[in-house]
Amino acid sequence: MLVLIDAHSKMKITFSQWLKIARENAGLSQKQLADELGVKVQTVGNWEGGRANPKLDLNQTFKFCTLLSVTLEVAAKAFRGDIETND
């Protein structure tokens, strides 16, 4: 699980930060994620760079969650910026 909570130091991370961590934890390159979702590698780079947000259809969204081994709830929390990690 990507949510690490330290009683002394909590910090919310952005969706782009979370995505990079989740993708790397899943052992995927940006290109692999892009290919699986049917988007350009630049699109994934823009998501991770905070320059764009994903606009995925329902099938892509479920595939996104499966590829990253996260629930839809976790992905939604990340998208809203509600994931906390320790500093």
C-alpha positions as CSV (number, residue, x, y, z in Angstrom):
1,M,0.0,0.0,0.0
2,L,1.3,3.5,-0.8
3,V,-0.2,5.2,2.2
4,L,2.5,5.6,4.8
5,I,1.5,7.5,7.9
6,D,4.0,8.9,10.4
7,A,2.5,10.5,13.5
8,H,5.1,13.2,13.4
9,S,5.1,14.2,9.8
10,K,2.2,13.8,7.4
11,M,2.3,15.1,3.9
12,K,-0.2,14.9,1.1
13,I,1.2,14.1,-2.3
14,T,-0.1,15.2,-5.7
15,F,-1.7,12.8,-8.2
16,S,1.4,13.2,-10.4
17,Q,3.7,12.2,-7.5
18,W,1.5,9.3,-6.6
19,L,1.3,8.1,-10.2
20,K,5.0,8.0,-10.6
21,I,5.4,6.0,-7.3
22,A,2.6,3.6,-8.1
23,R,3.9,3.0,-11.7
24,E,7.4,2.4,-10.5
25,N,6.2,0.1,-7.7
26,A,4.3,-1.9,-10.3
27,G,7.5,-2.3,-12.3
28,L,6.2,-0.4,-15.3
29,S,7.9,2.1,-17.5
30,Q,5.9,5.1,-18.8
31,K,5.9,3.4,-22.2
32,Q,4.5,0.2,-20.9
33,L,1.7,2.0,-19.0
34,A,1.0,4.1,-22.1
35,D,0.9,1.1,-24.4
36,E,-1.4,-0.9,-22.1
37,L,-3.8,2.1,-21.8
38,G,-3.7,2.9,-25.5
39,V,-2.3,6.4,-25.0
40,K,1.0,8.1,-26.0
41,V,4.0,7.9,-23.7
42,Q,4.0,11.7,-23.7
43,T,0.5,11.6,-22.2
44,V,1.8,9.5,-19.2
45,G,4.7,11.9,-18.9
46,N,2.3,14.8,-18.8
47,W,0.3,13.1,-16.1
48,E,3.4,12.5,-14.0
49,G,4.7,16.0,-14.7
50,G,1.4,17.5,-13.4
51,R,0.8,19.1,-16.8
52,A,-2.4,17.1,-17.5
53,N,-4.9,14.8,-15.8
54,P,-6.0,11.4,-17.1
55,K,-9.2,11.4,-19.2
56,L,-9.8,7.7,-19.3
57,D,-12.9,5.8,-20.3
58,L,-14.3,3.1,-17.9
59,N,-12.4,0.3,-19.4
60,Q,-9.1,2.2,-19.3
61,T,-9.8,3.2,-15.7
62,F,-10.2,-0.4,-14.6
63,K,-7.1,-1.4,-16.6
64,F,-5.2,1.5,-15.0
65,C,-6.1,0.3,-11.5
66,T,-5.3,-3.3,-12.4
67,L,-1.9,-2.4,-13.9
68,L,-1.0,-0.4,-10.8
69,S,-2.5,-3.0,-8.4
70,V,-4.7,-0.4,-6.7
71,T,-8.4,-0.2,-6.0
72,L,-10.6,2.3,-7.7
73,E,-11.0,3.9,-4.3
74,V,-7.3,4.4,-3.9
75,A,-6.9,5.8,-7.4
76,A,-9.8,8.2,-6.8
77,K,-8.2,9.4,-3.5
78,A,-4.9,9.9,-5.4
79,F,-6.7,11.9,-8.1
80,R,-8.3,14.1,-5.4
81,G,-4.9,14.6,-3.7
82,D,-6.0,12.7,-0.6
83,I,-3.1,10.3,-0.3
84,E,-0.8,11.0,2.7
85,T,2.8,9.9,3.0
86,N,5.4,10.5,5.5
87,D,8.1,13.1,4.6
